[in-house]
């Protein structure tokens, strides 16, 4: 027991020393974050001390982020930040903190940083396959930072197939499938959720959303008939009226129509769309 206390104390002192040393270096050389070497090289160099090496790099990165001046250009340091978090997590995948820092700092910078963040999160999911948080991070990066709703839907669909998943994962998969234009996948998922649902209020909402998705699917089929007749997909839904469809369905306030030929989908409206 005494040896464990001594070892823990020694590690704490070493950790604090590394932190202070990195802080002094950062202050002395200005705001600069260097690229650390690849994880295989670090693994060979650190041997049994790979955890400590990963933590030391993490501390250096945290000191850099903590010392950034307001208004710093995030795009300048994004590549180094992405590289360092990637090497930390490859070197010591069990280290949880870098995954959360990755999500906190990287995806909102630009699309390259968002893709790098999802690559890092994928390493985390290999190590922690039951982590709902990492899946939420990855799914919403695809949706909000990369505008790839079908990839977001795939993340949540896969998550919904794990043992005892939150029911919201399957629902999110349906919503994002609809956003990405895979209306049939969205309908299939909502049919399944509606069949299993016992709460009357939730069941009523599912049935209403299913009806709207079926209308959107009818709109898509009309557009395909137009395409077959004219050789091109209609650039607006209004071109379908009245020859291919009687009128354009009203999807609000549940959804707004996404018309990006040949993609036809439904997405949740922005909050401003609901304001009078």
URSULSUL-V159114 format. One record per pair of residues at least 12 apart in sequence whose ideal C-beta (glycine too) atoms are under 7 Angstrom apart, sorted by sequence separation. I is the first residue (numbers start at 0). J is the second residue. D is the distance in Angstrom with one decimal. If there is no record, write none. Layout:
# URSULSUL-V159114
i	j	d
I	J	D
I	J	D
This chain:
# URSULSUL-V159114
i	j	d
173	185	4.6
176	188	6.9
193	205	4.0
254	266	6.4
84	97	5.0
120	133	5.3
138	151	4.6
141	154	6.5
155	168	4.7
159	172	5.9
192	205	5.8
193	206	6.2
225	238	6.8
254	267	6.6
255	268	4.4
102	116	6.4
225	239	5.9
254	268	6.9
101	116	5.2
173	188	3.9
250	265	6.0
84	100	6.8
120	136	5.5
138	154	4.1
155	171	4.4
156	172	4.0
172	188	5.7
173	189	5.1
189	205	5.7
193	209	6.6
252	268	6.6
84	101	4.8
120	137	4.7
137	154	5.3
138	155	5.3
155	172	4.1
222	239	6.3
251	268	6.5
255	272	6.2
101	119	4.8
218	236	6.4
221	239	4.9
225	243	5.2
101	120	6.8
169	188	5.7
189	208	6.1
190	209	6.8
224	243	5.5
60	80	6.8
117	137	5.2
134	154	5.8
152	172	4.8
155	175	6.7
189	209	5.1
236	256	6.7
35	56	5.4
98	119	6.8
252	273	5.7
98	120	6.2
170	192	6.3
221	243	4.1
236	258	5.4
60	83	5.2
117	140	5.3
152	175	3.7
169	192	5.9
186	209	6.5
189	212	6.8
221	244	4.4
235	258	6.6
80	104	6.4
81	105	5.9
116	140	5.9
134	158	4.6
151	175	4.4
152	176	4.3
80	105	6.4
98	123	4.3
186	212	5.1
218	244	6.5
234	260	6.1
56	83	6.0
113	140	5.2
148	175	4.4
149	176	6.8
152	179	6.2
185	212	5.7
186	213	6.9
32	60	6.8
77	105	6.8
232	260	4.1
232	261	4.6
56	86	7.0
57	87	5.5
85	115	6.9
92	122	5.6
148	178	3.9
149	179	3.6
182	212	5.8
186	216	6.9
218	248	6.8
32	63	4.6
56	87	5.3
77	108	4.6
81	112	5.9
88	119	5.5
113	144	3.9
114	145	6.9
148	179	3.8
77	109	6.7
113	145	5.3
129	161	6.8
149	181	6.2
85	118	6.8
89	122	6.4
93	126	6.0
138	171	6.9
142	175	6.1
182	215	5.7
53	87	4.8
74	108	6.1
81	115	3.7
85	119	5.4
88	122	4.7
92	126	4.2
102	136	4.4
106	140	4.7
110	144	6.8
131	165	6.6
182	216	4.7
214	248	4.2
73	108	4.5
74	109	6.0
77	112	4.5
84	119	5.4
88	123	6.6
98	133	6.1
110	145	5.9
177	212	6.1
30	66	6.3
21	58	5.7
25	62	5.1
30	67	6.1
53	90	4.8
107	144	6.6
182	219	6.3
17	55	5.0
21	59	4.5
25	63	5.9
30	68	6.7
52	90	6.5
53	91	3.7
106	144	4.6
57	96	6.5
211	250	5.4
14	54	6.9
18	58	5.0
22	62	5.0
57	97	5.9
64	104	6.5
17	58	5.5
21	62	4.6
25	66	5.3
30	71	6.7
49	90	5.4
50	91	5.2
53	94	5.4
222	263	6.3
49	91	5.5
211	253	5.8
211	254	5.9
18	62	6.9
32	76	5.0
219	263	4.4
34	79	5.2
41	86	6.4
208	253	6.1
218	263	6.2
33	79	6.5
207	253	6.9
32	79	4.4
35	82	6.9
32	80	6.3
34	82	5.0
35	83	5.2
38	86	4.8
42	90	5.9
215	263	6.6
37	86	6.3
41	90	5.2
215	265	5.2
35	86	5.2
38	89	3.6
38	90	4.4
212	265	6.5
211	265	6.7
178	257	6.6
180	262	4.0
182	264	6.8
180	263	5.9
180	264	4.2
179	264	6.0
178	264	5.3
177	264	5.5
178	265	6.9
177	265	4.5
178	266	4.1
177	266	7.0
174	267	6.7
